[in-house]
């Protein structure tokens, strides 16, 4: 963990945040009765660019000023190739969300990352 995640590039924050998001998804799926068998089969609704973009839309109003700034920094970083499976807008928003997750992890705020995930995807 670092107390200065701002020294990392937005792409580095998103890279770390992708792993954090995946960890939260896996934690949710392995503790869920429906995902206990083969949780990998159930991860897709959480990990696509479209799903992450939609998640961001659900949590955007709950972000602090600092979190919003980190999200925007990630969203606005230069993207080389957008996957064919994602729209450019969704991909940028997903990258911003991943940058935010990386920032929270590096600041030791994993509980906040889980809280935001749970707001975006309430237990059913």
DSSP file (Angstrom, degrees, kcal/mol; ACC not computed):
  #  RESIDUE AA STRUCTURE BP1 BP2  ACC     N-H-->O    O-->H-N    N-H-->O    O-->H-N    TCO  KAPPA ALPHA  PHI   PSI    X-CA   Y-CA   Z-CA
    1    1 A X              0   0    0      0, 0.0     2,-0.4     0, 0.0   106,-0.1   0.000 360.0 360.0 360.0 152.9    0.0    0.0    0.0
    2    2 A X        -     0   0    0    104,-1.6     3,-0.3     1,-0.1   106,-0.0  -0.976 360.0-146.6-134.2 148.8    1.1    3.5   -0.6
    3    3 A X  S    S+     0   0    0     -2,-0.4     3,-0.1     1,-0.2   104,-0.1   0.347  97.5  57.3 -93.4   7.2    0.0    6.8    0.9
    4    4 A X    >   +     0   0    0    102,-0.1     3,-1.6     1,-0.1     4,-0.2  -0.453  52.3 150.0-133.4  62.6    0.8    8.5   -2.5
    5    5 A X  G >   +     0   0    0     -3,-0.3     3,-1.6     1,-0.3    -1,-0.1   0.706  65.2  78.0 -67.0 -15.8   -1.2    6.8   -5.2
    6    6 A X  G 3  S+     0   0    0      1,-0.3    -1,-0.3    -3,-0.1     4,-0.1   0.682  81.5  66.7 -67.5 -15.3   -1.3   10.1   -7.1
    7    7 A X  G <  S+     0   0    0     -3,-1.6    -1,-0.3     2,-0.1     2,-0.2   0.678  88.1  84.8 -77.9 -15.2    2.3    9.4   -8.2
    8    8 A X  S <  S-     0   0    0     -3,-1.6     2,-0.0    -4,-0.2    -3,-0.0  -0.542  89.7-106.2 -83.2 151.2    1.1    6.5  -10.3
    9    9 A X     >  -     0   0    0     -2,-0.2     4,-2.3     1,-0.1     5,-0.2  -0.328  28.2-113.5 -68.3 158.9   -0.3    6.9  -13.8
   10   10 A X  H  > S+     0   0    0      1,-0.2     4,-2.4     2,-0.2     5,-0.2   0.873 119.7  55.4 -60.9 -36.8   -4.0    6.6  -14.3
   11   11 A X  H  > S+     0   0    0      2,-0.2     4,-2.1     1,-0.2    -1,-0.2   0.885 107.0  49.4 -64.6 -38.3   -3.3    3.5  -16.4
   12   12 A X  H  > S+     0   0    0      2,-0.2     4,-2.3     1,-0.2     5,-0.2   0.908 110.4  50.1 -66.9 -41.7   -1.4    1.9  -13.5
   13   13 A X  H  X S+     0   0    0     -4,-2.3     4,-2.9     1,-0.2    89,-0.2   0.917 111.8  48.4 -60.6 -42.5   -4.2    2.7  -11.1
   14   14 A X  H  X S+     0   0    0     -4,-2.4     4,-2.3     2,-0.2    -2,-0.2   0.877 108.3  54.5 -66.1 -37.4   -6.7    1.1  -13.5
   15   15 A X  H  X S+     0   0    0     -4,-2.1     4,-1.1     2,-0.2    -2,-0.2   0.931 114.4  40.0 -61.0 -46.8   -4.4   -1.9  -13.8
   16   16 A X  H  X S+     0   0    0     -4,-2.3     4,-2.0     1,-0.2     3,-0.4   0.912 113.9  55.0 -67.4 -42.5   -4.4   -2.4  -10.1
   17   17 A X  H  X S+     0   0    0     -4,-2.9     4,-3.0     1,-0.2    -2,-0.2   0.818  99.5  60.4 -62.5 -32.5   -8.1   -1.5   -9.9
   18   18 A X  H  X S+     0   0    0     -4,-2.3     4,-2.2     1,-0.2    -1,-0.2   0.917 107.9  45.4 -59.8 -42.9   -9.0   -4.2  -12.4
   19   19 A X  H  X S+     0   0    0     -4,-1.1     4,-2.3    -3,-0.4    -2,-0.2   0.888 112.3  51.0 -67.9 -39.3   -7.6   -6.8  -10.0
   20   20 A X  H  X S+     0   0    0     -4,-2.0     4,-2.4     2,-0.2    -2,-0.2   0.936 110.7  48.6 -62.6 -46.6   -9.3   -5.2   -7.0
   21   21 A X  H  X S+     0   0    0     -4,-3.0     4,-2.6     1,-0.2    -2,-0.2   0.923 111.3  50.5 -58.8 -45.4  -12.7   -5.3   -8.9
   22   22 A X  H  X S+     0   0    0     -4,-2.2     4,-2.8     1,-0.2    -1,-0.2   0.892 109.2  51.7 -61.0 -40.6  -12.1   -8.9   -9.8
   23   23 A X  H  X S+     0   0    0     -4,-2.3     4,-2.5     2,-0.2    -1,-0.2   0.915 110.3  47.9 -63.0 -43.7  -11.3   -9.8   -6.2
   24   24 A X  H  X S+     0   0    0     -4,-2.4     4,-2.5     2,-0.2    -2,-0.2   0.915 112.7  49.2 -64.1 -42.5  -14.6   -8.1   -5.0
   25   25 A X  H  X S+     0   0    0     -4,-2.6     4,-2.8     2,-0.2    -2,-0.2   0.941 112.3  47.8 -61.1 -47.5  -16.5   -9.9   -7.7
   26   26 A X  H  X S+     0   0    0     -4,-2.8     4,-2.5     1,-0.2    -2,-0.2   0.895 110.7  51.6 -62.6 -39.7  -15.0  -13.3   -6.8
   27   27 A X  H  X S+     0   0    0     -4,-2.5     4,-1.1     2,-0.2    -1,-0.2   0.934 112.1  46.8 -61.4 -45.4  -15.6  -12.6   -3.1
   28   28 A X  H  < S+     0   0    0     -4,-2.5     4,-0.5     1,-0.2     3,-0.4   0.934 114.6  46.8 -60.5 -47.1  -19.3  -11.9   -3.9
   29   29 A X  H >< S+     0   0    0     -4,-2.8     3,-0.6     1,-0.2     6,-0.3   0.859 110.3  50.7 -69.3 -35.9  -19.7  -14.9   -6.1
   30   30 A X  H 3< S+     0   0    0     -4,-2.5    -1,-0.2     1,-0.2    -2,-0.2   0.704 113.9  45.3 -77.4 -17.0  -18.0  -17.4   -3.7
   31   31 A X  T 3< S+     0   0    0     -4,-1.1     2,-0.4    -3,-0.4    -1,-0.2   0.425  97.5  90.6-100.4   0.2  -20.2  -16.3   -0.8
   32   32 A X  S X> S-     0   0    0     -3,-0.6     3,-0.8    -4,-0.5     4,-0.6  -0.803  75.0-137.6 -96.9 134.9  -23.4  -16.3   -2.9
   33   33 A X  G >4 S+     0   0    0     -2,-0.4     3,-0.6     1,-0.2     4,-0.3   0.861 104.4  52.0 -57.8 -35.6  -25.5  -19.5   -3.1
   34   34 A X  G 34 S+     0   0    0      1,-0.2     4,-0.3     2,-0.1    -1,-0.2   0.741 114.3  41.8 -75.2 -21.4  -26.0  -19.1   -6.9
   35   35 A X  G <4 S+     0   0    0     -3,-0.8     4,-0.2    -6,-0.3    -1,-0.2   0.371  85.0  96.8-105.5   5.1  -22.3  -18.7   -7.6
   36   36 A X  S << S+     0   0    0     -4,-0.6     3,-0.3    -3,-0.6    -1,-0.1   0.817  80.7  53.2 -67.5 -31.7  -20.9  -21.4   -5.3
   37   37 A X  S    S-     0   0    0     -4,-0.3     2,-0.3     1,-0.2    -1,-0.1   0.999 134.8 -10.1 -68.5 -67.9  -20.6  -24.1   -8.0
   38   38 A X    >   -     0   0    0     -4,-0.3     3,-2.0     1,-0.1     4,-0.4  -0.738  66.8-177.2-133.9  82.8  -18.6  -22.4  -10.7
   39   39 A X  G >  S+     0   0    0     -2,-0.3     3,-1.6    -3,-0.3     4,-0.5   0.766  76.7  70.1 -58.3 -26.8  -18.4  -18.7   -9.9
   40   40 A X  G >  S+     0   0    0      1,-0.3     3,-0.8     2,-0.2     4,-0.4   0.821  91.7  60.7 -59.4 -29.8  -16.5  -17.9  -13.1
   41   41 A X  G <  S+     0   0    0     -3,-2.0    -1,-0.3     1,-0.2    -2,-0.2   0.732 107.9  44.0 -67.8 -21.4  -19.7  -18.6  -15.0
   42   42 A X  G <  S+     0   0    0     -3,-1.6     3,-0.4    -4,-0.4    -1,-0.2   0.410  90.8  84.4-104.9   0.2  -21.5  -15.8  -13.1
   43   43 A X    X>  +     0   0    0     -3,-0.8     3,-2.5    -4,-0.5     4,-1.1   0.785  67.0  82.5 -76.7 -27.5  -18.7  -13.1  -13.3
   44   44 A X  H 3> S+     0   0    0     -4,-0.4     4,-1.2     1,-0.3     3,-0.4   0.826  82.9  59.3 -52.2 -41.8  -19.6  -11.7  -16.7
   45   45 A X  H 34 S+     0   0    0     -3,-0.4    -1,-0.3     1,-0.2    -2,-0.1   0.636 114.5  39.5 -64.4  -8.6  -22.4   -9.4  -15.5
   46   46 A X  H <4 S+     0   0    0     -3,-2.5    -1,-0.2    -4,-0.1    -2,-0.2   0.663 115.0  46.3-108.0 -22.6  -19.9   -7.6  -13.3
   47   47 A X  H  < S+     0   0    0     -4,-1.1    -2,-0.1    -3,-0.4    -3,-0.1   0.521  79.9 100.7-111.2  -6.0  -16.7   -7.4  -15.3
   48   48 A X  S  X S-     0   0    0     -4,-1.2     4,-2.6    -5,-0.2     5,-0.2  -0.381  80.1-114.4 -75.3 160.2  -17.5   -6.2  -18.8
   49   49 A X  H  > S+     0   0    0      1,-0.2     4,-2.5     2,-0.2     5,-0.2   0.899 118.9  52.0 -59.4 -40.1  -16.9   -2.6  -19.7
   50   50 A X  H  > S+     0   0    0      2,-0.2     4,-2.3     1,-0.2    -1,-0.2   0.909 110.5  47.6 -63.7 -41.5  -20.7   -2.1  -20.1
   51   51 A X  H  > S+     0   0    0      2,-0.2     4,-2.3     1,-0.2    -2,-0.2   0.906 113.7  46.9 -66.3 -41.6  -21.3   -3.6  -16.6
   52   52 A X  H  X S+     0   0    0     -4,-2.6     4,-2.3     2,-0.2    -2,-0.2   0.875 111.2  51.8 -69.1 -36.2  -18.7   -1.4  -15.0
   53   53 A X  H  X S+     0   0    0     -4,-2.5     4,-1.8    -5,-0.2    -2,-0.2   0.916 111.4  47.1 -63.8 -43.0  -20.0    1.7  -16.8
   54   54 A X  H  X S+     0   0    0     -4,-2.3     4,-1.4     2,-0.2    -2,-0.2   0.882 110.1  53.5 -65.3 -38.2  -23.5    0.9  -15.6
   55   55 A X  H  X S+     0   0    0     -4,-2.3     4,-1.4     1,-0.2     3,-0.3   0.916 106.5  52.5 -61.7 -42.9  -22.1    0.4  -12.1
   56   56 A X  H  X S+     0   0    0     -4,-2.3     4,-2.0     1,-0.2     3,-0.4   0.901 105.0  55.1 -59.8 -41.1  -20.4    3.8  -12.2
   57   57 A X  H  < S+     0   0    0     -4,-1.8     4,-0.3     1,-0.2    -1,-0.2   0.851 108.1  49.9 -60.7 -33.9  -23.7    5.4  -13.1
   58   58 A X  H  < S+     0   0    0     -4,-1.4    -1,-0.2    -3,-0.3    -2,-0.2   0.751 120.3  33.7 -77.9 -23.7  -25.3    3.9  -10.0
   59   59 A X  H >X S+     0   0    0     -4,-1.4     3,-2.4    -3,-0.4     4,-0.6   0.569  88.0  97.6-106.4 -10.2  -22.5    5.1   -7.6
   60   60 A X  G >< S+     0   0    0     -4,-2.0     3,-1.0     1,-0.3    -2,-0.1   0.830  83.0  52.3 -51.4 -40.5  -21.6    8.4   -9.2
   61   61 A X  G 34 S+     0   0    0     -4,-0.3    -1,-0.3     1,-0.2    -2,-0.1   0.633 107.0  54.4 -72.9 -12.6  -23.7   10.4   -6.9
   62   62 A X  G <4 S+     0   0    0     -3,-2.4    -1,-0.2     2,-0.0    -2,-0.2   0.476  83.4 110.4 -99.1  -3.4  -22.2    8.8   -3.8
   63   63 A X    <<  -     0   0    0     -3,-1.0     2,-0.0    -4,-0.6    -3,-0.0  -0.442  66.6-125.3 -75.0 143.9  -18.5    9.6   -4.7
   64   64 A X     >  -     0   0    0     -2,-0.1     4,-2.5     1,-0.1     5,-0.2  -0.272  32.2-100.8 -73.9 171.4  -16.6   12.1   -2.6
   65   65 A X  H  > S+     0   0    0      2,-0.2     4,-2.0     1,-0.2     5,-0.1   0.914 125.5  48.4 -60.3 -43.6  -14.9   15.0   -4.4
   66   66 A X  H  > S+     0   0    0      2,-0.2     4,-2.2     1,-0.2    -1,-0.2   0.920 111.4  49.5 -63.6 -44.4  -11.5   13.1   -4.2
   67   67 A X  H  > S+     0   0    0      1,-0.2     4,-2.7     2,-0.2    -2,-0.2   0.889 109.5  51.8 -63.3 -39.5  -13.0    9.9   -5.6
   68   68 A X  H  X S+     0   0    0     -4,-2.5     4,-2.6     2,-0.2    -1,-0.2   0.902 108.7  51.1 -63.0 -40.8  -14.7   11.8   -8.4
   69   69 A X  H  X S+     0   0    0     -4,-2.0     4,-2.1     2,-0.2    -2,-0.2   0.905 111.4  47.2 -64.0 -41.5  -11.3   13.4   -9.3
   70   70 A X  H  X S+     0   0    0     -4,-2.2     4,-2.2     2,-0.2    -2,-0.2   0.929 111.8  50.8 -65.6 -44.7   -9.6   10.0   -9.4
   71   71 A X  H  X S+     0   0    0     -4,-2.7     4,-2.8     1,-0.2    -2,-0.2   0.936 111.6  47.4 -56.5 -48.0  -12.4    8.6  -11.5
   72   72 A X  H  X S+     0   0    0     -4,-2.6     4,-2.2     1,-0.2    -1,-0.2   0.868 108.6  54.9 -64.6 -36.5  -12.2   11.4  -14.0
   73   73 A X  H  < S+     0   0    0     -4,-2.1     4,-0.4     2,-0.2    -1,-0.2   0.924 112.9  42.6 -61.6 -43.7   -8.4   11.1  -14.1
   74   74 A X  H >< S+     0   0    0     -4,-2.2     3,-0.9    22,-0.2    -2,-0.2   0.903 113.3  51.8 -68.1 -41.9   -8.8    7.4  -15.1
   75   75 A X  H 3< S+     0   0    0     -4,-2.8    -2,-0.2     1,-0.2    -1,-0.2   0.862 111.9  47.0 -62.1 -36.8  -11.6    8.1  -17.5
   76   76 A X  T 3< S+     0   0    0     -4,-2.2    -1,-0.2    -5,-0.2    -2,-0.2   0.449  83.9 115.6 -90.1  -0.7   -9.6   10.7  -19.3
   77   77 A X  S <  S-     0   0    0     -3,-0.9     2,-0.2    -4,-0.4    18,-0.1  -0.323  81.0 -88.7 -68.4 156.0   -6.3    8.8  -19.7
   78   78 A X        -     0   0    0      1,-0.0     2,-0.5     2,-0.0    -1,-0.1  -0.452  41.5-155.8 -69.4 129.0   -5.2    8.0  -23.2
   79   79 A X        -     0   0    0     -2,-0.2     3,-0.2     1,-0.2    -1,-0.0  -0.927   7.5-165.7-109.6 126.0   -6.6    4.7  -24.4
   80   80 A X  S    S+     0   0    0     -2,-0.5     2,-0.5     1,-0.3    -1,-0.2   0.988  72.5   5.5 -70.5 -77.1   -4.8    2.8  -27.2
   81   81 A X        -     0   0    0      0, 0.0     2,-0.5     0, 0.0    -1,-0.3  -0.944  64.1-149.7-117.3 124.4   -7.2    0.2  -28.4
   82   82 A X        -     0   0    0     -2,-0.5     6,-0.1    -3,-0.2    -3,-0.0  -0.797  33.8-111.0 -87.6 127.9  -10.8   -0.1  -27.3
   83   83 A X    >   -     0   0    0     -2,-0.5     3,-1.8     1,-0.1     8,-0.1  -0.233  19.1-122.9 -57.6 148.0  -11.9   -3.7  -27.5
   84   84 A X  T 3  S+     0   0    0      1,-0.3    -1,-0.1    -3,-0.0    -2,-0.0   0.759 110.6  63.8 -63.0 -23.8  -14.5   -4.5  -30.1
   85   85 A X  T 3  S+     0   0    0      2,-0.0     2,-0.4   -36,-0.0    -1,-0.3   0.510 101.5  59.4 -79.4  -3.1  -16.8   -5.8  -27.4
   86   86 A X  S <  S-     0   0    0     -3,-1.8     2,-0.2   -37,-0.1    -4,-0.0  -0.938  79.1-123.7-128.8 147.1  -17.0   -2.3  -25.8
   87   87 A X     >  -     0   0    0     -2,-0.4     4,-2.7     1,-0.1     5,-0.2  -0.581  32.4-116.5 -78.7 152.2  -18.2    1.1  -26.8
   88   88 A X  H  > S+     0   0    0     -2,-0.2     4,-2.2     1,-0.2     5,-0.2   0.880 115.7  50.7 -56.9 -38.6  -15.5    3.8  -26.4
   89   89 A X  H  > S+     0   0    0      2,-0.2     4,-2.4     1,-0.2    -1,-0.2   0.948 112.2  45.3 -65.8 -48.5  -17.7    5.6  -23.8
   90   90 A X  H  > S+     0   0    0      1,-0.2     4,-2.8     2,-0.2     5,-0.2   0.905 112.7  52.1 -61.0 -41.1  -18.2    2.5  -21.7
   91   91 A X  H  X S+     0   0    0     -4,-2.7     4,-2.3     2,-0.2    -1,-0.2   0.911 110.7  46.9 -63.8 -42.8  -14.6    1.6  -21.9
   92   92 A X  H  X S+     0   0    0     -4,-2.2     4,-2.1    -5,-0.2    -1,-0.2   0.917 114.1  47.4 -64.9 -43.1  -13.5    5.0  -20.7
   93   93 A X  H  X S+     0   0    0     -4,-2.4     4,-2.2     2,-0.2    -2,-0.2   0.897 111.8  50.6 -65.7 -39.7  -16.0    5.0  -17.8
   94   94 A X  H  X S+     0   0    0     -4,-2.8     4,-2.6     2,-0.2    -1,-0.2   0.899 109.0  51.5 -64.4 -40.4  -14.9    1.4  -16.9
   95   95 A X  H  X S+     0   0    0     -4,-2.3     4,-2.4     1,-0.2    -1,-0.2   0.895 109.1  51.2 -63.3 -39.4  -11.3    2.5  -16.9
   96   96 A X  H  X S+     0   0    0     -4,-2.1     4,-2.1     2,-0.2   -22,-0.2   0.909 110.1  48.9 -62.6 -42.4  -12.2    5.4  -14.6
   97   97 A X  H  X S+     0   0    0     -4,-2.2     4,-2.3     2,-0.2    -2,-0.2   0.918 111.3  49.6 -63.3 -43.5  -14.0    3.0  -12.2
   98   98 A X  H  X S+     0   0    0     -4,-2.6     4,-2.5     2,-0.2    -2,-0.2   0.890 108.7  52.8 -64.0 -38.8  -11.0    0.7  -12.2
   99   99 A X  H  X S+     0   0    0     -4,-2.4     4,-2.4     2,-0.2    -1,-0.2   0.908 109.1  50.3 -61.5 -41.2   -8.6    3.6  -11.5
  100  100 A X  H  X S+     0   0    0     -4,-2.1     4,-2.7     2,-0.2    -2,-0.2   0.921 109.8  49.8 -62.1 -44.2  -10.8    4.6   -8.6
  101  101 A X  H  X S+     0   0    0     -4,-2.3     4,-2.3     1,-0.2    -2,-0.2   0.900 111.2  49.5 -62.9 -40.6  -10.7    1.0   -7.2
  102  102 A X  H  X S+     0   0    0     -4,-2.5     4,-2.5   -89,-0.2    -1,-0.2   0.910 111.1  49.9 -63.2 -42.2   -6.9    1.0   -7.5
  103  103 A X  H  X S+     0   0    0     -4,-2.4     4,-1.7     2,-0.2    -2,-0.2   0.932 110.9  48.6 -61.0 -47.6   -6.7    4.3   -5.7
  104  104 A X  H  <>S+     0   0    0     -4,-2.7     5,-3.3     1,-0.2     4,-0.2   0.917 112.2  49.3 -61.3 -42.8   -8.9    3.1   -2.9
  105  105 A X  H ><5S+     0   0    0     -4,-2.3     3,-1.7     1,-0.2     5,-0.2   0.943 111.0  48.5 -60.9 -48.7   -6.9   -0.2   -2.5
  106  106 A X  H 3<5S+     0   0    0     -4,-2.5  -104,-1.6     1,-0.3    -1,-0.2   0.770 109.8  52.9 -66.7 -25.2   -3.6    1.7   -2.4
  107  107 A X  T 3<5S-     0   0    0     -4,-1.7    -1,-0.3    -5,-0.2    -2,-0.2   0.403 119.2-110.6 -87.2   2.1   -4.9    4.1    0.2
  108  108 A X  T < 5S+     0   0    0     -3,-1.7     3,-0.3    -4,-0.2    -3,-0.2   0.753  81.7 127.2  76.2  24.1   -6.0    1.2    2.4
  109  109 A X     >< +     0   0    0     -5,-3.3     4,-1.6    -6,-0.2     3,-0.4  -0.318  13.8 137.9-109.3  48.6   -9.7    1.9    1.8
  110  110 A X  H  >  +     0   0    0      1,-0.2     4,-2.4    -5,-0.2     5,-0.2   0.862  69.8  59.8 -62.6 -35.4  -10.8   -1.6    0.6
  111  111 A X  H  > S+     0   0    0     -3,-0.3     4,-2.5     1,-0.2    -1,-0.2   0.882 104.2  50.4 -60.6 -37.2  -13.9   -1.4    2.7
  112  112 A X  H  > S+     0   0    0     -3,-0.4     4,-2.6     2,-0.2    -1,-0.2   0.890 108.1  52.7 -67.5 -38.8  -15.0    1.7    0.7
  113  113 A X  H  X S+     0   0    0     -4,-1.6     4,-2.1     2,-0.2    -2,-0.2   0.923 111.8  45.7 -61.1 -44.0  -14.3   -0.2   -2.6
  114  114 A X  H  X S+     0   0    0     -4,-2.4     4,-2.7     2,-0.2    -2,-0.2   0.897 110.5  54.4 -66.0 -40.4  -16.6   -3.0   -1.4
  115  115 A X  H  X S+     0   0    0     -4,-2.5     4,-1.8     1,-0.2    -2,-0.2   0.927 109.4  46.9 -58.7 -46.0  -19.2   -0.5   -0.2
  116  116 A X  H  X S+     0   0    0     -4,-2.6     4,-2.3     2,-0.2    -1,-0.2   0.903 111.3  51.6 -64.1 -40.9  -19.3    1.1   -3.7
  117  117 A X  H  X S+     0   0    0     -4,-2.1     4,-2.8     1,-0.2    -2,-0.2   0.924 109.3  50.6 -60.0 -43.8  -19.5   -2.3   -5.3
  118  118 A X  H  < S+     0   0    0     -4,-2.7    -1,-0.2     1,-0.2    -2,-0.2   0.810 109.1  50.9 -67.8 -29.5  -22.4   -3.2   -3.0
  119  119 A X  H  < S+     0   0    0     -4,-1.8     3,-0.5    -5,-0.2    -1,-0.2   0.914 114.3  44.5 -68.8 -42.7  -24.2    0.1   -3.9
  120  120 A X  H  < S+     0   0    0     -4,-2.3     2,-0.3     1,-0.3    -2,-0.2   0.868 130.1  24.0 -68.7 -37.1  -23.7   -0.7   -7.6
  121  121 A X  S  < S-     0   0    0     -4,-2.8    -1,-0.3    -5,-0.2    -2,-0.1  -0.700  82.3-162.5-131.3  79.2  -24.8   -4.3   -7.2
  122  122 A X        -     0   0    0     -3,-0.5    -3,-0.1    -2,-0.3    -4,-0.0  -0.271  35.6 -93.8 -60.9 147.5  -27.0   -4.8   -4.2
  123  123 A X              0   0    0      1,-0.1    -1,-0.1    -5,-0.1   -91,-0.0  -0.363 360.0 360.0 -59.3 139.5  -27.4   -8.4   -2.9
  124  124 A X              0   0    0     -3,-0.1    -1,-0.1    -2,-0.0    -2,-0.1   0.409 360.0 360.0-106.1 360.0  -30.4  -10.0   -4.4
